[in-house]
Amino acid sequence: QVRLVESGGGLVPPGGSLRLSCEASGNIFRINTLAWYRQAPGQERELVAVITTGGRSHYAGSVKGRFNISRDSAKNTVYLQMNSLNSGDTAVYYCNAFIMNTGMMYWGQGTQVTVSS
């Protein structure tokens, strides 16, 4: 079992920045990838960024060059630094952990990010 707790969401003006954090606990040694997804009202949940245990990362095209995913293994935490935010980034952001051996995916409770003036 893996528990994920997100923090760092809020209201930010266009062009601003936010950093989301997600702390993992439980069977963290089995985690293969950590990721951030987001879901805007009326839309499906979409992958924003993912990072492997080896540190390789992948980004959705809409956020590439603006967002950065990183992980601090000592703190069991994954971060999402979001810069140059625009209204299209408004969504609930979810942290995700994937364990390849079992195919299990775990989700955090979500944190709201609103980009508005």
N, CA, C and O atoms as a DFTB+ gen file, in Angstrom:
468 C
 N C O
     1  1       0.840      -1.197       0.000
     2  2       0.000       0.000       0.000
     3  2       0.879       1.252       0.000
     4  3       1.900       1.311       0.684
     5  1       0.465       2.235      -0.771
     6  2       1.190       3.505      -0.855
     7  2       0.211       4.635      -0.587
     8  3      -0.899       4.648      -1.119
     9  1       0.625       5.569       0.230
    10  2      -0.195       6.747       0.516
    11  2       0.506       7.975      -0.038
    12  3       1.712       8.154       0.135
    13  1      -0.270       8.818      -0.708
    14  2       0.275      10.025      -1.327
    15  2      -0.490      11.238      -0.810
    16  3      -1.721      11.246      -0.793
    17  1       0.243      12.257      -0.391
    18  2      -0.376      13.474       0.123
    19  2       0.208      14.670      -0.611
    20  3       1.402      14.957      -0.528
    21  1      -0.681      15.369      -1.344
    22  2      -0.235      16.533      -2.117
    23  2      -0.401      17.815      -1.310
    24  3      -1.202      17.884      -0.378
    25  1       0.374      18.825      -1.689
    26  2       0.228      20.155      -1.120
    27  2       0.786      21.172      -2.115
    28  3       1.493      20.819      -3.058
    29  1       0.451      22.444      -1.880
    30  2       1.047      23.505      -2.687
    31  2       0.136      24.151      -3.702
    32  3       0.547      25.104      -4.364
    33  1      -1.082      23.673      -3.851
    34  2      -1.991      24.295      -4.801
    35  2      -2.461      25.656      -4.309
    36  3      -2.185      26.051      -3.176
    37  1      -3.180      26.371      -5.184
    38  2      -3.713      27.663      -4.799
    39  2      -4.084      28.497      -5.995
    40  3      -4.176      28.006      -7.120
    41  1      -4.297      29.783      -5.728
    42  2      -4.662      30.747      -6.767
    43  2      -3.422      31.551      -7.158
    44  3      -2.710      32.071      -6.298
    45  1      -3.175      31.646      -8.450
    46  2      -2.001      32.354      -8.938
    47  2      -2.387      33.131     -10.186
    48  3      -3.180      32.630     -10.983
    49  1      -1.860      34.337     -10.391
    50  2      -2.184      35.097     -11.603
    51  2      -1.481      34.527     -12.818
    52  3      -0.484      33.817     -12.682
    53  1      -1.987      34.829     -14.005
    54  2      -1.323      34.380     -15.225
    55  2       0.130      34.848     -15.260
    56  3       0.446      35.990     -14.929
    57  1       0.998      33.930     -15.671
    58  2       2.420      34.227     -15.689
    59  2       3.136      33.866     -14.405
    60  3       4.365      33.907     -14.348
    61  1       2.391      33.516     -13.380
    62  2       2.974      33.198     -12.089
    63  2       3.494      31.776     -11.997
    64  3       3.458      31.015     -12.964
    65  1       3.976      31.438     -10.815
    66  2       4.571      30.123     -10.562
    67  2       3.992      29.502      -9.300
    68  3       3.539      30.196      -8.390
    69  1       4.019      28.188      -9.275
    70  2       3.636      27.409      -8.092
    71  2       4.498      26.167      -8.046
    72  3       4.968      25.687      -9.077
    73  1       4.705      25.647      -6.842
    74  2       5.383      24.363      -6.715
    75  2       4.488      23.423      -5.917
    76  3       4.114      23.704      -4.778
    77  1       4.162      22.318      -6.536
    78  2       3.388      21.282      -5.864
    79  2       4.328      20.252      -5.254
    80  3       5.398      19.963      -5.791
    81  1       3.904      19.708      -4.126
    82  2       4.671      18.649      -3.464
    83  2       3.778      17.451      -3.232
    84  3       2.570      17.585      -3.038
    85  1       4.381      16.287      -3.255
    86  2       3.654      15.050      -2.976
    87  2       4.564      14.141      -2.166
    88  3       5.611      13.698      -2.639
    89  1       4.144      13.874      -0.941
    90  2       4.926      13.005      -0.068
    91  2       4.337      11.603      -0.087
    92  3       3.135      11.417       0.097
    93  1       5.198      10.627      -0.313
    94  2       4.775       9.234      -0.369
    95  2       5.153       8.518       0.915
    96  3       6.193       8.795       1.512
    97  1       4.301       7.597       1.333
    98  2       4.590       6.762       2.500
    99  2       4.046       5.370       2.237
   100  3       3.249       5.160       1.323
   101  1       4.493       4.416       3.060
   102  2       4.074       3.035       2.866
   103  2       5.146       2.252       2.133
   104  3       6.333       2.395       2.428
   105  1       4.738       1.424       1.176
   106  2       5.676       0.582       0.428
   107  2       6.349       1.355      -0.701
   108  3       6.220       1.011      -1.876
   109  1       7.064       2.399      -0.320
   110  2       7.626       3.304      -1.316
   111  2       8.761       2.661      -2.106
   112  3       9.064       3.093      -3.218
   113  1       9.383       1.645      -1.548
   114  2      10.510       1.027      -2.238
   115  2      10.069       0.244      -3.468
   116  3      10.900      -0.119      -4.301
   117  1       8.786      -0.018      -3.588
   118  2       8.274      -0.746      -4.734
   119  2       7.854       0.181      -5.869
   120  3       7.525      -0.284      -6.961
   121  1       7.863       1.482      -5.619
   122  2       7.404       2.438      -6.624
   123  2       8.389       2.516      -7.789
   124  3       9.592       2.662      -7.575
   125  1       7.887       2.420      -9.010
   126  2       8.729       2.539     -10.197
   127  2       8.693       3.948     -10.778
   128  3       9.730       4.499     -11.148
   129  1       7.509       4.524     -10.855
   130  2       7.398       5.890     -11.365
   131  2       6.482       6.711     -10.472
   132  3       5.551       6.195      -9.854
   133  1       6.773       7.993     -10.424
   134  2       5.909       8.978      -9.781
   135  2       5.504       9.983     -10.842
   136  3       6.303      10.347     -11.704
   137  1       4.271      10.426     -10.776
   138  2       3.769      11.296     -11.833
   139  2       2.777      12.311     -11.284
   140  3       2.238      12.166     -10.187
   141  1       2.561      13.328     -12.079
   142  2       1.505      14.299     -11.825
   143  2       0.517      14.239     -12.990
   144  3       0.899      14.266     -14.160
   145  1      -0.756      14.157     -12.633
   146  2      -1.854      14.242     -13.582
   147  2      -2.678      15.472     -13.203
   148  3      -2.539      16.030     -12.114
   149  1      -3.535      15.870     -14.131
   150  2      -4.466      16.950     -13.811
   151  2      -5.805      16.695     -14.507
   152  3      -5.895      16.014     -15.528
   153  1      -6.830      17.275     -13.903
   154  2      -8.168      17.139     -14.466
   155  2      -8.897      18.456     -14.337
   156  3      -9.146      18.944     -13.235
   157  1      -9.234      19.021     -15.478
   158  2      -9.999      20.263     -15.516
   159  2     -11.490      19.920     -15.560
   160  3     -11.851      18.813     -15.961
   161  1     -12.352      20.840     -15.158
   162  2     -13.796      20.569     -15.154
   163  2     -14.286      20.130     -16.531
   164  3     -14.005      20.777     -17.540
   165  1     -15.018      19.025     -16.554
   166  2     -15.583      18.532     -17.803
   167  2     -14.610      17.834     -18.712
   168  3     -14.968      17.460     -19.829
   169  1     -13.370      17.645     -18.257
   170  2     -12.360      17.005     -19.093
   171  2     -11.827      15.756     -18.417
   172  3     -11.994      15.562     -17.213
   173  1     -11.180      14.908     -19.214
   174  2     -10.594      13.701     -18.668
   175  2      -9.273      14.024     -17.972
   176  3      -8.622      15.031     -18.249
   177  1      -8.909      13.133     -17.063
   178  2      -7.631      13.282     -16.382
   179  2      -6.502      13.043     -17.393
   180  3      -6.559      12.109     -18.193
   181  1      -5.481      13.900     -17.344
   182  2      -4.387      13.780     -18.297
   183  2      -3.046      13.789     -17.584
   184  3      -2.886      14.399     -16.528
   185  1      -2.091      13.101     -18.182
   186  2      -0.742      13.063     -17.646
   187  2      -0.056      14.402     -17.890
   188  3      -0.097      14.942     -18.995
   189  1       0.572      14.927     -16.848
   190  2       1.319      16.179     -16.953
   191  2       2.819      15.885     -17.051
   192  3       3.499      16.368     -17.956
   193  1       3.315      15.095     -16.116
   194  2       4.745      14.787     -16.083
   195  2       4.953      13.508     -15.291
   196  3       4.177      13.190     -14.390
   197  1       6.008      12.776     -15.636
   198  2       6.329      11.533     -14.945
   199  2       7.839      11.456     -14.765
   200  3       8.601      11.942     -15.601
   201  1       8.263      10.836     -13.660
   202  2       9.689      10.650     -13.403
   203  2       9.917       9.229     -12.899
   204  3       9.158       8.724     -12.072
   205  1      10.971       8.591     -13.405
   206  2      11.288       7.225     -13.009
   207  2      12.241       7.213     -11.818
   208  3      12.760       8.252     -11.409
   209  1      12.461       6.022     -11.271
   210  2      13.403       5.904     -10.158
   211  2      14.809       6.275     -10.609
   212  3      15.641       6.690      -9.802
   213  1      15.066       6.121     -11.904
   214  2      16.378       6.489     -12.425
   215  2      16.515       7.958     -12.737
   216  3      17.587       8.413     -13.136
   217  1      15.434       8.715     -12.560
   218  2      15.493      10.156     -12.772
   219  2      15.096      10.622     -14.157
   220  3      15.149      11.816     -14.453
   221  1      14.696       9.680     -15.015
   222  2      14.251      10.091     -16.350
   223  2      12.860      10.689     -16.256
   224  3      12.021      10.203     -15.497
   225  1      12.611      11.744     -17.024
   226  2      11.331      12.427     -16.946
   227  2      10.717      12.597     -18.332
   228  3      11.404      12.576     -19.354
   229  1       9.413      12.765     -18.326
   230  2       8.661      12.969     -19.560
   231  2       7.553      13.955     -19.267
   232  3       6.951      13.934     -18.193
   233  1       7.287      14.830     -20.241
   234  2       6.295      15.876     -20.042
   235  2       5.253      15.874     -21.166
   236  3       5.540      15.512     -22.307
   237  1       4.060      16.284     -20.810
   238  2       3.058      16.544     -21.828
   239  2       3.511      17.738     -22.656
   240  3       4.173      18.644     -22.149
   241  1       3.154      17.729     -23.917
   242  2       3.591      18.803     -24.798
   243  2       3.153      20.185     -24.352
   244  3       3.853      21.172     -24.578
   245  1       1.987      20.252     -23.714
   246  2       1.439      21.543     -23.310
   247  2       2.203      22.189     -22.161
   248  3       2.061      23.389     -21.926
   249  1       3.014      21.411     -21.438
   250  2       3.734      21.966     -20.291
   251  2       5.248      21.922     -20.467
   252  3       5.983      22.468     -19.645
   253  1       5.711      21.288     -21.517
   254  2       7.151      21.151     -21.726
   255  2       7.802      22.522     -21.818
   256  3       7.325      23.399     -22.539
   257  1       8.878      22.700     -21.093
   258  2       9.572      23.979     -21.056
   259  2       9.066      24.919     -19.983
   260  3       9.716      25.916     -19.670
   261  1       7.907      24.609     -19.414
   262  2       7.356      25.456     -18.348
   263  2       7.330      24.747     -16.992
   264  3       7.497      25.382     -15.950
   265  1       7.120      23.440     -17.012
   266  2       7.022      22.655     -15.780
   267  2       8.275      21.795     -15.617
   268  3       8.920      21.410     -16.592
   269  1       8.596      21.509     -14.366
   270  2       9.723      20.622     -14.085
   271  2       9.349      19.672     -12.951
   272  3       8.919      20.105     -11.882
   273  1       9.516      18.379     -13.194
   274  2       9.252      17.378     -12.167
   275  2      10.577      16.923     -11.580
   276  3      11.553      16.726     -12.304
   277  1      10.606      16.757     -10.268
   278  2      11.815      16.298      -9.607
   279  2      11.415      15.462      -8.395
   280  3      10.273      15.511      -7.939
   281  1      12.373      14.697      -7.884
   282  2      12.092      13.891      -6.704
   283  2      13.247      13.964      -5.734
   284  3      14.411      14.027      -6.129
   285  1      12.908      13.955      -4.458
   286  2      13.886      13.929      -3.377
   287  2      13.682      12.602      -2.658
   288  3      12.759      12.450      -1.858
   289  1      14.552      11.651      -2.951
   290  2      14.389      10.308      -2.379
   291  2      14.527      10.309      -0.865
   292  3      13.883       9.514      -0.181
   293  1      15.352      11.185      -0.343
   294  2      15.552      11.244       1.102
   295  2      14.272      11.672       1.830
   296  3      14.030      11.280       2.971
   297  1      13.461      12.481       1.146
   298  2      12.213      12.971       1.738
   299  2      10.996      12.232       1.197
   300  3       9.863      12.537       1.568
   301  1      11.232      11.256       0.315
   302  2      10.123      10.496      -0.292
   303  2       9.099      11.436      -0.917
   304  3       7.892      11.233      -0.790
   305  1       9.590      12.447      -1.581
   306  2       8.727      13.501      -2.099
   307  2       9.017      13.768      -3.572
   308  3      10.169      13.768      -4.007
   309  1       7.959      13.991      -4.318
   310  2       8.079      14.409      -5.709
   311  2       7.494      15.803      -5.833
   312  3       6.490      16.124      -5.197
   313  1       8.123      16.627      -6.652
   314  2       7.720      18.014      -6.806
   315  2       7.308      18.292      -8.249
   316  3       7.740      17.607      -9.176
   317  1       6.474      19.297      -8.419
   318  2       6.170      19.800      -9.745
   319  2       6.295      21.325      -9.684
   320  3       5.441      22.009      -9.120
   321  1       7.356      21.832     -10.264
   322  2       7.545      23.272     -10.364
   323  2       6.848      23.749     -11.622
   324  3       7.156      23.289     -12.722
   325  1       5.911      24.669     -11.464
   326  2       5.116      25.156     -12.588
   327  2       5.386      26.642     -12.780
   328  3       5.163      27.447     -11.875
   329  1       5.865      26.997     -13.961
   330  2       6.168      28.385     -14.288
   331  2       5.342      28.848     -15.481
   332  3       4.792      28.035     -16.224
   333  1       5.264      30.140     -15.650
   334  2       4.522      30.732     -16.779
   335  2       3.117      30.149     -16.885
   336  3       2.671      29.756     -17.963
   337  1       2.445      30.103     -15.769
   338  2       1.118      29.497     -15.730
   339  2       0.111      30.323     -16.523
   340  3       0.181      31.551     -16.567
   341  1      -0.821      29.617     -17.145
   342  2      -1.907      30.281     -17.868
   343  2      -3.230      29.630     -17.490
   344  3      -3.254      28.627     -16.775
   345  1      -4.311      30.191     -17.962
   346  2      -5.634      29.716     -17.552
   347  2      -5.859      28.259     -17.940
   348  3      -6.641      27.554     -17.303
   349  1      -5.177      27.818     -18.976
   350  2      -5.309      26.424     -19.392
   351  2      -4.718      25.435     -18.410
   352  3      -4.954      24.232     -18.518
   353  1      -3.956      25.928     -17.457
   354  2      -3.362      25.055     -16.435
   355  2      -4.283      24.882     -15.231
   356  3      -3.983      24.101     -14.328
   357  1      -5.393      25.599     -15.212
   358  2      -6.337      25.465     -14.104
   359  2      -6.929      24.059     -14.071
   360  3      -7.505      23.595     -15.055
   361  1      -6.786      23.396     -12.945
   362  2      -7.233      22.010     -12.818
   363  2      -6.961      21.526     -11.395
   364  3      -6.291      22.193     -10.607
   365  1      -7.499      20.352     -11.093
   366  2      -7.083      19.641      -9.892
   367  2      -5.896      18.768     -10.289
   368  3      -5.968      18.009     -11.255
   369  1      -4.819      18.883      -9.546
   370  2      -3.600      18.140      -9.835
   371  2      -3.488      16.961      -8.867
   372  3      -3.639      17.110      -7.655
   373  1      -3.221      15.791      -9.439
   374  2      -3.148      14.566      -8.668
   375  2      -1.752      13.957      -8.762
   376  3      -1.154      13.914      -9.838
   377  1      -1.252      13.499      -7.651
   378  2      -0.017      12.745      -7.607
   379  2      -0.338      11.269      -7.832
   380  3      -1.373      10.771      -7.390
   381  1       0.558      10.587      -8.518
   382  2       0.330       9.187      -8.879
   383  2       1.607       8.385      -8.673
   384  3       2.703       8.847      -8.989
   385  1       1.450       7.185      -8.143
   386  2       2.576       6.252      -8.006
   387  2       2.223       4.950      -8.706
   388  3       1.099       4.460      -8.590
   389  1       3.175       4.398      -9.426
   390  2       2.945       3.170     -10.186
   391  2       3.965       2.110      -9.777
   392  3       5.167       2.366      -9.711
   393  1       3.441       0.902      -9.502
   394  2       4.296      -0.228      -9.151
   395  2       4.192      -1.248     -10.280
   396  3       3.146      -1.866     -10.479
   397  1       5.273      -1.415     -11.005
   398  2       5.253      -2.234     -12.211
   399  2       4.968      -3.697     -11.916
   400  3       4.239      -4.336     -12.674
   401  1       5.520      -4.248     -10.839
   402  2       5.375      -5.676     -10.552
   403  2       3.926      -6.103     -10.377
   404  3       3.543      -7.217     -10.737
   405  1       3.140      -5.216      -9.828
   406  2       1.742      -5.545      -9.544
   407  2       0.772      -4.842     -10.486
   408  3      -0.401      -5.207     -10.566
   409  1       1.264      -3.837     -11.194
   410  2       0.376      -3.051     -12.039
   411  2      -0.510      -2.091     -11.269
   412  3      -1.440      -1.507     -11.826
   413  1      -0.215      -1.929      -9.973
   414  2      -1.058      -1.074      -9.133
   415  2      -0.684       0.395      -9.301
   416  3       0.485       0.758      -9.425
   417  1      -1.722       1.219      -9.302
   418  2      -1.541       2.665      -9.325
   419  2      -2.208       3.253      -8.084
   420  3      -3.294       2.830      -7.688
   421  1      -1.548       4.221      -7.485
   422  2      -2.065       4.889      -6.298
   423  2      -2.201       6.376      -6.597
   424  3      -1.421       6.958      -7.350
   425  1      -3.220       6.968      -5.981
   426  2      -3.517       8.371      -6.215
   427  2      -3.590       9.152      -4.919
   428  3      -4.010       8.637      -3.883
   429  1      -3.167      10.417      -5.001
   430  2      -3.391      11.323      -3.890
   431  2      -4.794      11.898      -3.967
   432  3      -5.572      11.552      -4.856
   433  1      -5.106      12.773      -3.032
   434  2      -6.454      13.327      -2.941
   435  2      -6.667      14.487      -3.911
   436  3      -7.804      14.890      -4.159
   437  1      -5.591      15.018      -4.452
   438  2      -5.693      16.122      -5.398
   439  2      -5.534      17.477      -4.731
   440  3      -5.889      17.660      -3.567
   441  1      -4.995      18.419      -5.486
   442  2      -4.844      19.791      -5.006
   443  2      -5.244      20.746      -6.133
   444  3      -4.833      20.574      -7.281
   445  1      -6.040      21.740      -5.793
   446  2      -6.580      22.647      -6.799
   447  2      -5.562      23.718      -7.162
   448  3      -4.962      24.349      -6.293
   449  1      -5.382      23.907      -8.460
   450  2      -4.576      25.000      -8.989
   451  2      -5.488      25.863      -9.862
   452  3      -6.086      25.377     -10.821
   453  1      -5.583      27.129      -9.520
   454  2      -6.414      28.059     -10.277
   455  2      -5.551      29.221     -10.751
   456  3      -4.909      29.902      -9.952
   457  1      -5.547      29.432     -12.050
   458  2      -4.783      30.529     -12.647
   459  2      -5.774      31.586     -13.108
   460  3      -6.526      31.382     -14.061
   461  1      -5.761      32.705     -12.425
   462  2      -6.730      33.752     -12.713
   463  2      -6.226      35.079     -12.176
   464  3      -5.526      35.132     -11.164
   465  1      -6.595      36.155     -12.873
   466  2      -6.245      37.485     -12.392
   467  2      -7.344      38.026     -11.476
   468  3      -7.231      39.141     -10.968
